[in-house]
Amino acid sequence: MAEDDSIPVGSGEPETAAAAEDSAAEPVDAAAVRAETAEVGEDGNEETPVIDVHAAHGGIHTWRDFWIHLGTITLGLLIAIGLEQSVEWVHHLHQRHDLEASLLAECKVNKDRAEADFSGYDDLMMWLLGLHRDIGKMLATGGKANLPYRELRYRPRLQEGVVTTGGPGSLVTAVWDTANADNRLALLPEDEAHAYSLLYHVQAAHYEDLVIRAGDAHTRQTAFEAQFADTGTPTTPVLGRMSAAELKEYDALVMQTFAAMRGAKGGLRLVYGTNDAVIQGLYDAASRLRTAHAARGVTADDFTKMEQEIDAEDAARDKAGAKVARPGGSGK
């Protein structure tokens, strides 16, 4: 029987040699092998494979590779964060510019309103001073002067492009109120935010309180006047119906209204000065002080002029009364 030269089954030498060569030629990725090969338990069931976590392509073999890999990840994260913050910054900048434009527009409206209201306050104070003079004449003559009630007349003035003859009105604060409610004021630089806060939160709020006080004083005066008016003309009191004591009480109410109106005008003057500063982009205290002084000079109470105008009204009234006193009232 010839000798069998075939390799016996079960001999592992050739396969072992080939496996050794493959191992030498290419390193085995232990993590990948564990992930891709299912483990078998004692009961013969296949267990859940381990999570597949691969190392970086080519592997990390040195500290230099590690730091390069870490630096790449870090740089990518920083770029992503930077882009996100840049987008947010641009958005906030756009919001800030919109808010500044809206506040500026509101301040310009208030500047126009204030300038019209200064004229209204002057008309009110001149009327009250005229009433004070009339009451004095009635007291001095024991009621024999029999002066007619002095009507309040507002001079026409331009407000927001419209001619008006009404009394002083309120300032607009809608933009400020909305921005304050939704915390958008934090978008403004500190000095600018402080200037607007002083304007709206302090000065404008104080002015509104003064307006309310002036209105209350005028209401008390009007209620007193109504006691001496006819039903058909409840806002036109007859001074001759008042006793000396009542005339003195009426005079006190008139001058209280005068003081309240003058106080409201003074409060508006403060608002006007700071409002003018923020319109010009001047947010520091020194600039606000300069604009306040300028506003005080432009809107000062000119009582000499008021007295001259009251004299002119009295002269016209006396002339009209003389015409009515003549026979037939024709004035001829």
C-alpha positions in Angstrom: 0.0 0.0 0.0 1.5 3.3 -1.0 2.2 5.9 1.6 -0.5 8.6 1.8 1.2 12.0 1.4 -2.0 14.0 1.9 -2.3 16.3 4.9 -4.2 14.6 7.6 -7.6 16.1 8.6 -7.4 17.9 11.9 -3.8 19.0 11.5 -3.8 22.7 12.2 -0.3 23.6 11.1 -0.9 25.2 7.7 -3.9 27.2 8.8 -2.1 28.3 11.9 0.8 29.5 9.9 -1.5 31.5 7.5 -3.3 33.1 10.5 0.0 34.1 12.0 1.0 35.8 8.7 -2.3 37.6 8.6 -1.9 38.8 12.2 1.6 40.0 11.4 0.4 41.8 8.3 -2.6 43.7 9.8 -3.3 44.5 13.5 -6.5 43.3 14.9 -8.9 46.0 16.1 -10.1 44.4 19.4 -12.9 46.8 19.9 -14.3 46.2 16.4 -14.0 42.4 16.9 -15.9 42.5 20.2 -18.6 44.6 18.6 -19.1 42.5 15.5 -18.8 39.1 17.1 -21.7 38.0 19.2 -20.9 36.4 22.4 -22.5 33.1 23.3 -23.6 32.4 26.9 -23.5 29.3 28.8 -27.0 28.4 27.8 -26.1 28.6 24.1 -28.1 31.8 23.4 -26.6 34.7 21.6 -26.1 37.7 23.9 -26.7 41.4 22.9 -23.5 42.7 21.1 -21.5 45.5 22.7 -21.9 49.0 21.4 -19.9 49.6 18.3 -17.3 52.3 19.0 -14.7 52.8 16.4 -11.5 54.7 16.8 -10.6 57.5 14.4 -9.7 56.4 10.9 -6.2 55.0 10.9 -6.3 54.8 14.7 -4.6 57.0 17.3 -1.1 55.6 17.9 0.8 58.6 19.4 0.1 61.5 21.7 0.6 63.8 18.7 -2.4 62.0 17.0 -4.4 62.3 20.1 -3.9 66.1 20.5 -4.6 66.7 16.8 -7.8 64.7 17.1 -8.9 66.6 20.2 -7.9 69.9 18.7 -10.0 69.2 15.6 -13.1 68.4 17.7 -12.6 71.5 19.9 -12.1 73.8 16.9 -15.3 72.5 15.3 -17.2 73.1 18.5 -15.8 76.6 18.9 -16.7 77.4 15.3 -20.3 76.1 15.8 -20.7 78.1 19.0 -19.2 81.2 17.4 -21.6 81.0 14.5 -24.6 80.6 16.8 -23.5 83.5 18.9 -22.9 85.7 15.8 -26.4 85.0 14.5 -27.8 85.9 18.0 -25.7 89.0 18.2 -26.8 90.2 14.8 -30.4 89.5 15.8 -30.1 91.5 19.0 -28.3 94.3 17.1 -31.3 94.5 14.7 -33.7 94.5 17.6 -31.7 97.3 19.3 -31.7 99.5 16.2 -35.5 99.0 15.8 -36.1 99.9 19.4 -33.9 103.0 19.2 -35.7 104.1 16.0 -39.1 103.6 17.7 -38.1 105.5 20.9 -36.7 108.3 18.8 -39.9 108.6 16.8 -41.9 108.7 20.1 -39.6 111.4 21.5 -40.1 113.5 18.5 -43.9 113.3 18.9 -43.6 114.3 22.5 -41.4 117.2 21.6 -44.1 118.5 19.3 -46.8 117.9 21.9 -44.8 119.6 24.6 -44.2 122.7 22.5 -47.9 123.0 21.8 -48.8 122.3 25.5 -46.5 125.1 26.7 -48.7 127.5 24.8 -51.8 125.9 26.4 -50.4 126.3 29.9 -49.7 130.0 29.2 -53.3 130.5 28.1 -54.6 128.8 31.2 -52.4 130.8 33.6 -53.3 134.0 31.9 -57.0 133.2 32.2 -56.6 132.4 35.9 -54.7 135.6 36.5 -57.5 137.5 34.8 -60.0 135.8 37.0 -57.9 136.7 40.0 -57.9 140.4 38.9 -61.7 140.3 38.4 -62.4 138.9 41.8 -60.1 141.5 43.3 -62.1 144.2 41.5 -65.4 142.7 42.7 -64.1 142.7 46.3 -62.8 146.2 46.0 -66.1 147.6 44.8 -68.3 145.5 47.1 -69.7 143.7 44.1 -70.7 146.8 42.3 -68.3 146.2 39.4 -70.6 143.5 38.2 -68.0 142.1 35.9 -68.9 139.3 33.4 -67.2 135.9 33.7 -63.9 135.8 31.9 -64.0 133.0 29.4 -61.0 130.8 28.8 -59.7 131.0 25.2 -56.9 128.9 23.8 -54.9 130.4 21.0 -54.7 128.2 17.9 -51.4 126.2 17.7 -50.0 123.5 15.6 -49.7 120.0 17.1 -48.5 117.0 15.0 -49.4 118.9 11.9 -53.0 119.7 13.0 -54.2 123.1 14.3 -55.7 122.7 17.7 -57.3 125.0 20.3 -57.6 122.5 23.2 -55.9 122.4 26.5 -52.6 120.6 27.2 -52.6 116.9 26.6 -50.7 113.8 27.7 -47.4 112.5 26.4 -47.2 109.3 24.5 -45.4 106.4 26.2 -46.5 103.3 24.3 -43.1 102.4 22.9 -41.4 102.7 26.2 -44.2 100.8 28.1 -44.0 97.9 25.6 -40.2 97.7 25.7 -40.2 97.9 29.5 -42.8 95.1 29.7 -40.9 92.7 27.5 -37.4 93.5 28.8 -36.1 94.9 25.5 -34.6 97.9 27.3 -31.7 95.5 28.2 -30.7 95.8 24.5 -29.7 99.4 24.9 -26.3 100.6 26.0 -26.1 101.5 29.7 -25.9 105.2 29.3 -28.7 105.3 26.8 -30.9 103.1 28.8 -30.3 105.3 31.9 -31.2 108.5 30.0 -34.5 106.9 28.7 -35.3 105.6 32.2 -34.8 109.1 33.6 -37.0 110.5 30.9 -39.9 108.1 31.1 -39.7 106.4 34.5 -38.9 109.5 36.5 -39.7 112.8 34.7 -42.6 111.8 32.5 -44.2 109.8 35.3 -43.8 112.8 37.7 -45.3 115.1 35.0 -48.4 112.9 34.7 -48.9 113.2 38.4 -48.7 117.0 38.2 -51.2 116.9 35.4 -53.6 114.9 37.5 -53.2 117.4 40.4 -53.8 120.3 38.1 -56.9 118.6 36.8 -58.2 118.0 40.3 -57.7 121.6 41.2 -59.5 122.8 38.1 -62.4 120.4 38.9 -62.8 121.8 42.4 -62.8 125.3 40.9 -65.4 124.3 38.3 -67.6 122.7 40.9 -67.6 125.9 43.0 -68.4 128.0 39.9 -71.4 125.9 39.0 -73.1 127.0 42.2 -73.5 130.5 40.8 -74.4 129.6 37.2 -77.7 129.3 35.5 -79.0 125.9 34.5 -78.7 126.7 30.8 -75.1 127.9 31.2 -73.6 125.8 34.0 -70.0 126.6 33.2 -70.6 130.4 33.3 -70.9 131.7 36.9 -72.3 135.1 37.7 -69.7 136.8 39.9 -72.3 139.3 41.2 -74.2 136.4 43.0 -71.2 135.7 45.2 -70.8 137.3 48.6 -67.5 138.7 49.8 -66.7 135.5 51.6 -67.6 133.4 48.6 -65.5 135.6 46.4 -62.5 135.1 48.7 -63.1 131.3 48.6 -63.4 131.4 44.9 -60.2 133.4 44.6 -58.4 130.8 46.7 -59.6 128.0 44.4 -58.5 130.0 41.3 -55.0 130.6 42.6 -54.7 126.9 43.7 -55.5 126.0 40.1 -53.0 128.6 38.9 -50.2 127.1 41.1 -51.1 123.6 40.0 -51.0 124.5 36.3 -47.7 126.3 36.7 -46.3 123.3 38.5 -47.4 121.0 35.6 -45.8 123.3 33.1 -42.6 123.2 35.2 -42.7 119.4 35.1 -43.2 119.4 31.4 -40.2 121.7 31.1 -38.0 119.1 32.7 -39.3 116.4 30.4 -38.8 118.6 27.4 -35.1 119.2 28.3 -34.2 115.6 28.7 -36.4 114.6 25.7 -34.4 117.0 23.6 -31.1 115.6 24.8 -32.0 112.0 23.8 -33.2 113.2 20.4 -29.7 114.6 19.9 -28.1 111.4 21.2 -26.7 113.1 24.3 -27.0 110.7 27.2 -24.6 112.1 29.8 -25.6 114.2 32.7 -23.8 117.3 31.6 -25.5 117.4 28.3 -28.9 116.8 29.9 -28.2 119.7 32.2 -27.4 122.0 29.3 -30.6 121.1 27.4 -32.6 121.6 30.6 -31.2 125.1 31.0 -32.0 125.8 27.3 -35.5 124.5 27.7 -36.0 126.7 30.8 -35.0 129.8 28.9 -37.3 129.1 25.9 -40.4 128.1 28.0 -40.0 130.6 30.9 -43.2 132.2 32.3 -43.6 135.7 30.9 -45.9 137.3 33.4 -45.3 140.7 32.0 -46.6 139.7 28.6 -49.5 138.0 30.3 -50.4 141.1 32.2 -50.3 143.2 29.0 -52.6 140.7 27.3 -55.0 140.8 30.2 -55.0 144.6 30.0 -55.9 144.3 26.3 -58.7 141.9 27.1 -60.1 144.2 29.8 -60.0 147.2 27.4 -61.9 145.2 24.8 -64.4 144.1 27.4 -64.9 147.6 28.8 -65.4 148.9 25.3 -68.0 146.2 24.5 -69.8 146.9 27.8 -69.9 150.6 27.0 -71.6 149.9 23.7 -74.2 147.7 25.3 -74.9 150.4 28.0 -75.8 153.0 25.4 -79.5 153.5 24.4 -80.4 150.7 22.0 -77.1 149.0 22.4 -76.2 150.0 18.9 -73.0 151.7 19.8 -73.7 154.6 17.4 
